Amino acid sequence: MTQNKPTATIQFLKGIDETVIPEIRLSRSKDGRTGRALFIFEQPKALTAEQMGEIKGMFLIDEEGELVTREVNARFVNGKPNALEAIYIWKTEQDFERFMRFAKRYAKGHGMSYTDK
């Protein structure tokens, strides 16, 4: 299986693509209009000493532009950061459709697939 060149990337530090592939969990309201995506990055590059900078958000970048969330938290083990958790929230069907276009591009470019649980 050949992996396509990513057309969608995730960054925590502007200009530096995060190479760790996150676990992504989606949830939607009962009426389907609003929802959120929880991203969990275990041992992300953004937390390494040489990359450590001031994280101002998570930036989802593709050919349509950029989606941004400021809801990013570090998870610590024994006083050391070991994971980043970020939440992207959408409030309209259009926002959800835009997020899903990014997610499909990201998945395709990183050899991932979507599964319903």
C-alpha positions in Angstrom: 0.0 0.0 0.0 1.4 3.4 -1.0 0.9 6.3 1.3 -0.2 9.6 -0.3 1.6 12.8 0.4 -0.4 14.5 3.1 -2.6 17.4 1.9 -3.8 18.1 5.4 -1.6 18.6 8.5 -1.9 19.4 12.2 0.3 21.9 13.9 0.7 23.1 17.5 3.7 25.3 16.7 3.2 27.4 13.5 5.2 26.0 10.6 6.0 22.7 12.3 3.8 19.7 11.3 3.0 17.3 14.1 4.2 13.8 13.1 2.4 11.8 15.8 -1.0 10.6 14.5 -3.7 11.3 17.1 -6.6 9.2 18.2 -9.7 11.1 17.2 -13.1 10.7 18.8 -16.2 12.4 17.4 -19.4 13.1 19.2 -22.5 15.0 18.1 -25.6 16.4 19.8 -28.8 14.5 19.4 -30.1 16.8 16.7 -26.7 16.5 14.9 -26.1 20.3 14.6 -23.3 20.7 17.1 -20.5 18.4 18.2 -16.9 18.0 19.0 -13.8 16.1 18.0 -11.4 15.1 20.8 -7.8 14.7 19.6 -5.3 12.7 21.8 -1.6 12.8 20.8 0.6 10.4 22.8 4.2 11.7 23.1 3.8 14.4 20.4 6.7 16.1 18.8 5.4 19.5 20.0 6.3 18.4 23.6 9.9 17.4 22.9 12.6 19.6 24.4 14.0 20.7 21.0 10.4 21.6 19.8 9.0 22.9 23.0 7.6 26.4 22.4 4.6 28.2 23.4 1.6 26.2 22.1 -1.2 28.7 21.3 -3.6 26.2 19.8 -4.1 23.4 17.4 -4.1 24.3 13.7 -5.8 22.0 11.2 -4.4 23.0 7.8 -5.5 21.9 4.4 -6.1 23.2 0.9 -9.2 25.1 2.0 -7.4 27.0 4.8 -7.1 26.6 8.5 -9.4 25.4 11.4 -8.2 26.5 14.8 -9.0 25.5 18.4 -7.5 27.1 21.5 -8.7 24.2 23.7 -5.4 22.4 24.1 -4.2 20.8 27.3 -1.1 18.8 28.2 -1.3 15.6 30.2 1.5 15.0 32.6 3.0 11.8 34.1 5.5 12.1 37.0 5.7 15.8 36.3 6.6 15.4 32.7 4.3 16.2 29.7 3.5 13.0 27.8 0.4 13.8 25.8 -1.7 16.6 24.3 -5.4 16.7 24.2 -7.3 19.1 22.0 -11.0 19.7 21.4 -12.4 21.1 18.2 -16.0 22.2 18.5 -18.5 22.9 15.7 -21.8 24.7 16.1 -23.4 24.4 12.6 -23.8 21.7 10.0 -21.6 23.7 7.7 -18.8 23.7 10.3 -19.2 19.9 10.7 -19.0 19.4 6.9 -15.9 21.5 6.7 -14.3 19.6 9.6 -15.1 16.3 7.9 -13.5 17.4 4.7 -10.3 18.2 6.6 -10.5 14.8 8.5 -10.9 12.8 5.3 -7.9 14.6 3.7 -5.9 14.0 6.9 -6.9 10.4 7.1 -6.1 9.7 3.4 -2.7 11.4 3.6 -1.7 9.5 6.8 -2.9 6.0 5.9 -5.8 6.2 8.4 -9.5 5.1 8.2 -12.7 6.0 9.9 -14.6 3.4 12.0 -18.0 3.7 13.8 -18.1 2.3 17.3 
